[in-house]
Amino acid sequence: MAQWLKRGATAQAKADADCKVRDIVEAALADIAVRGDVAVRELSVKFDGWDREDYQLSQAEIDACVDSLSPQERKDILFAQTQVRGFAQVQRASMQDVEVETLPGVILGHRNIPLNSAGCYVPGGKYPLLASAHMSVITAKVAGVKRVITCAPPFQGKPARAIVAAQAMAGADAIYALGGIQAVGAMALGTASIEPVDILVGPGNAFVAEAKRQLYGRVGIDLFAGPTETLIIADEIGCDPELAATDILGQVEHGPDSPGVLLTNSERFARATMAEIERLLLILPTADYARKAWEAFGEVIVADSYEEMVRIADDLASEHVQVMTADPDYFLRHMTNYGALFLGARTNVAFGDKVIGTNHTLPTKKAARFTGGLWVGKFLKTCTYQRVLTDEASALVGEYCSRLCALEGFAGHGEQANIRVRRYGRRNVDYAGQVAPSELTRA
């Protein structure tokens, strides 16, 4: 039986916080829908203290950001983008159009069609998270999306130079210095100055995630990607307390609402890791953010066995799951609910966040039960088609269709089948009580 040495916020506390966010977002989106650019500007001034005549950056501004990079910064960004692009291309190649003759004269197929436009949100209020530009823009471009626009909040009172440079290097068609609800709302709803998009992608804080949730249906979204979640699965053979503590704090520094969870089969290891977390919080430069998150949302769970650890991990359905055990492949084989797995002590969530090539936009709040993370397929519509080549095939399918329509009482549907049987096939077929095609009056 598992025991919790530390629990995070209660479900009710989380629900109350979600309710407050929901109300703020709903009002803001309604305002944008009615007043467009005026509302966007007011929200930008209110939340980011940021105003300018046009939130779209000029080519000169973009060039200045790119030119501000040092040779090493440019090299590092290009390395990361090469990894992301390479894996996205492998994913795209795995998605094939198909066409098959299922019956003589009956052709069925599907095409993977890129969306026409995408809006990519790149968070950057506390930190300039340029990696999100790689993950969204490059993936959309590899998929074949024609128009890709980006929004990122200002950083320290001006466009975030590293984010802007990364967006441009990734191939964004238009770049806006705009953050939060106002950015997501403007891209989805459209304004006089921003043409609406077909899909919204990218991570963000609770307000951005809620805005995407409320806009879903009006536009597509990649997934529900809110505050970062991290689950460390570790034992005394595959990990040590310092490593586990470092990897927890390395993620909860995202913000005060980022859960960090340790799941282990050793109480001694669990308590040693908790002590190590306290030690590191005294020296971590981002301890102000990390401590709040650890105290409010951190959890430590001790399970009896790998099997129980899998059950608990699948119930948590965490965004990031880092496995540092004697047998990491056990969890790869048995776990079903996670955003991304990081297997073994040699890798970590930061590798996935920044550079290794897998996408870091991943499901949170248990959405990993029903979706994976952002990938090329999110920017593609798999659309089917059919073709009937012969009279015999049309009549054969028509006979079956007619009888099935009769079972459902759909006379009009049935006549769509019957008219083709009359024109292309045999006469006076038994239609299970429905009027035979030859007895129906032709239009």
N, C-alpha and C positions, 0 to 999 in steps of 0.2 A: 504494500500500500504506500503510495507516494505521500511525502510530507512537504509542506511549504514552509521553508525557513523564513521567507519574506514574501509578502504579497503586495501587489500594486494597488492602484485606485479601484474602488468598488465599481461594479457595473452601473449602479445608480449615479455615481459621481460622473462617470463617463457619459451616461445618457443626458445628464443635466448640461454638461459642457457642450455636447452635440446639439442640444436644443437651442442654446444661445447662438451658436454658430449658424444654425439653420435659419433662424429668424433674421439675422444680419444679412446673410447672403440673399435670402428671398427678397428683402426690401431693395437691396442694391441692384439685383438683376432686373427687377421690375422698373426701377428708375432708368437703367440703361436702355431697356426696351422702349421706353416712352421718350426720353430726352437725348439719347444717343451720345454724341461727343461731349455735350455739355455735362451730362452726368458722369461720364468717364473722367473728365478733367476734375470735377469736384471731388470725386472719390480718390483720384490720384493725389490731389493736394491734401485731402483729409488723412489718408492712410500712409502716404509716402513723403508728404511735404514736397511734391514734385510737380512742377508746372512748366510747360513750354508750348510754343505755338503749334508745333506739329510733333507728335510723339514718334513718328517714323523717322529713323535716322537717315541722314543724307549719305550719299556715297563718300563724300569727303570725311564725314565723321567716322564712317566705317573704316575707311582707309587709314585714318589716323590711329584708330585702335589697333588695327593689324600691324601698322608700322611701329607702334609702341612696344611690341614684343621684342624681347632680347632673342638672339639666335637660339639659345638653349630653350627658352619658353616656346618658341615656334616649333623647334624640333620635338619637344615633349608633346605638344598638342597634336602634331602630325602623327607621331607614333601612336597615340591613343586612338586617333581617328582611323588610322590604318587598321588597327585591330578590330574596331567596331565595324568598319566597312567590310572587312574580310569575312567576319562571321555572318553579317547580314547577307552577303552575297551567297554564302553557303546555304543559308536558310531559304533565300529566294529560289536557288537552283533546285531545292527539294520540292518545291511546289509546281507541279506540272499541270498544264492543261490536258484534258483527256477527251477522247472520243471513241465510242465503242458501238458495234452493231449488236444489240442485245437480242434481237429476233431478226430473221431474214427481212431486210428492208426497213428496219427500225434503227435509227441512229440517235444515240444520246451522248451528250458531252457536257463539259463545263469549261469555263474560261476564268482565269484569275485576273480580274480587271483592277488596275490601280484606281484609287480615289482621285478626284480631280484637285482637291485642295486639302491642306492640313494646317492646323494652328498648333505650334509647339510652345509650351510654356516652360521657361527655364527659371527655376527659383534662384534667388540671389539677394534676399533681404539682409540676412546676417552674414552669409558667406557667398562669394561669387562662384556659384556651382556650375562652372563652365562645362563639366562633363555631360550635363543634361542636353547640351546642344548637340554633342556627338550622337547621343543615344536616340534622339528624336529626329533631327534633321537628316542625318545620314541614312537612318533606317527608312525614312519616308522616301528619300531620293533613290535608294536602291530598289525600293518597291515600284518606283516609276511615277510617284505623285508629281503632277505638273506644277502646282503652286504650293510652296511651303513658306509660311510666314512664322516669325518668332516674336515672342514677348518675354522680356526679363525686366525686373524692377531696377531702378537706379541703385547704385552702390556708393554710399558716402557722397550723395548729392550730385551724381553725374552718371552717365551710362557706364556700366561695368565693362572696362576695356577688355578684360580677358574673355568675358562672356561674348561680347560683341565680336571679338576676333574669332572665337571658336564658331559662332553662328555663321559668320561670313565664310570661314574656311570650310565649313561643312556643306555650304551651298545654299543657304537660305535666300529666298527671293526677295523678302522684305523683312526688315528688322525694326522692332518697336521697343523703345525704352519705357515700358509700362508693366506694372506688376499687379498681383493680387486679383481680387474679384473683378476689378475693372478691366484687366487684361483679358481674362477668360471670357467675361461677358461680351466684350467688344468683338473678340474673334468669332464667337458663336452667333451672336445676334446681329452683328454688323452695325456700322454707323455710317454717317456720311463720308468719313475718311477711311474706314476699314471695311473692306468687302468680307462678308462672312465666309467661313470655311465649312468643310463637310465633316471634319473630325477634330477633336481636341485631344492632345496627348501631352504627357509630361507630368512629373511629380510636383508637389507643392505642399503648403501647410494645410491646416484643417479647413481654412476658408476656401482655398483653391480647390481642394478635394470636394467640398460640399457644393461649390459652384458647378463643378463638372457633373456631379450627381444630379443636380436640379436641371441642368441643361441637356442631360441625356434624353434622346428622343427628338429634340430639336436638332441636335447634331449627334454624331457618333462620339464615343470616347474610347480611349484605350482600355482603361480599367480604373478602379477606385484606388488611387495611390495617394494616401495621406501621410501623416507623420511616420517617419522611419521606425521599423520594428526589427529587432534582432534577437534571435534565439541561439544561444551557444549550447551545443550538446557536447559534453566532455566527460572523460574519465581520467583516472590517474595514470594510465598507460599512454594515452594519446596526447595529453596536454599537461600543463602545470598551472598553478593559480595565477601567476603573473601574466601568462599568455591569455588566459580566459578573461581576467580583469581588464587587460588592455583592449581586448577585442570588444568587450561590452562597452566600455567607456568611449572607445573610438567611434561608436555609432550613436550613443545617446547624447553626444555633444550637438547633434542636429538641433535639438530644442527641448524645452521642458516637458513636452508631451510625447517624447519618443520612448517606447518601452524597450527595456533590455532585460532578457531572461536567461538565467543559467539553469540548465537541466542536466543533472548528473546522477550517477549511481553510488556516490560516496559522500556521506555527510562531512567527513574530514576534509575532503577536497572542496566541498561547498563553503564551509566556514573559512577555510584558508583563502578562498577566492574573495569572499566578502571582506575579509581583513585587507587583502591586497587592493581592493577597490577603494577602501577608505584611505590607504596610503597614497595611491595614485591621485586621488582627488585633491590632495594637498599640494601637488606639484603640476597638475595638468593645466595648461594655459586656458583651456575652455571649461574649467571646472564649474564656473557659474551656471552654465547651461546644463552640463552633464550631471551635476549634483541634484538639481531640481528634478531632472528626469528620473534619475536613479531612485531618489527618495519617494517620488510620487508613483512611478510606474515600474520600477525594478522588481523582479521576482527571482526567487531561488527555490528550485524544486529538486528534491531527492527522490529518485525512483528505485525500485528494487531490481530491475532488469532492463536489458535492451528492449525487450518486447513492450514493457510498460512505458519506457521512454518514447518509443514510436507512437503508442496510443496517445500520450500526452502531447507530443509534438504535432501530431495530425489534428488534434483538437484545437491547439493554439493556431495552427495554419499561419505561421509567421511569414513575414515578407522575406527576411534573410534567415537562413538556417546554416550555421557554421558547425561542422561536425569534426571534432578532434577527439577521436576514440581509438581504441586498439583496432577496431574494424569499421572504418567509415563506410565501406561498401554495404554493410548490413543495412544502414539507413537509406542508402541509395536504392537498394532493392525493395525495401519495405515501406518507406514513407510515401504518402500520396498527396499531402496538402502542404505546399510551400511555394514561395515565389521563386527562390533560387537556392540551390545547395552549394556549399563551399566545403569541399571534402579534404580533410587532412590539415595538419598544422602549417603546411607550407603555403597555403593560400588563405585568404581572408576576405571579408566583405569589402574592405577598401579597394582591393584589387578589382572586384566586380564593379564597384562604384565608379572607378576612375579610368581603368586602362586595359583590362585583360581582354575585353572584346564582347562578353555577354552583356545584355542590356540591363541597365540598373533601374529602369522604371518597372516596378513590381507591385503586385497586389498587397493591400494592407487590410486590416480589420476583418480578417477571416475570408476575404474574397478569394484567397488561394484555394478555397474549397471548390471553386467553379471556373477559375481562369488562371492562366499563366501570365507572364509579364509581357511588356511591349516587345514586338518583333515584326519582321517584315509582313507577316500575314495580317496584322492589324490594319495595314494600309491597303489591303486587297479585298475585293468582293469576289467570292467564288460563285459565279452565276451559271446556271444550267441552260441548256437549249436542247431541242429535239427536232428531228426531221424524219418524215416517213416517205420512203422512196418509191414504193410500189402500191398498186391498187389492192393487191392481196393483203399486204401488211395493214393498210388502213382499215379494210373490212374486218380483218381478224381482231385487231385491237378494238374496233368499233363495236363488235358484237359483245365482247366482254364488258366494255364500258357501258353499253346500253343496259345490260342486265343489272350491273352494279348500281347504276343510277335509279333503276326501278326500285331496288331494295331501299334506297334512301328517299324515294318520292320526289326526285328532282327531274321533272318532265322536260324542262328546258335543257338541262345538261344532257339528258338522254337523247333529245332530238339532235343535239350537236353530233352525237355518235351515229344516230339513225340515218341522217341525211348522207353520211359518208358510206354507210353500208349500202344504201340504195344506189348510190352513184358508182361505187367501186367494187361491190361484192355481190354475194348471193342474195336471193329474195326470200321472203316468208320464213325468216329465222325465228325460232321460238324465243321470245323476249320476256319470259318469266312473268306473264300477265300483262306486260306493257304492250301497247298497240304495235304490231310489227311494222317495220319501216315501210314496206310496200303499201300498207294500208293508210299511212299518213298522207295528208294532202300536201303536195309540194308548195312551197312559198311562191 
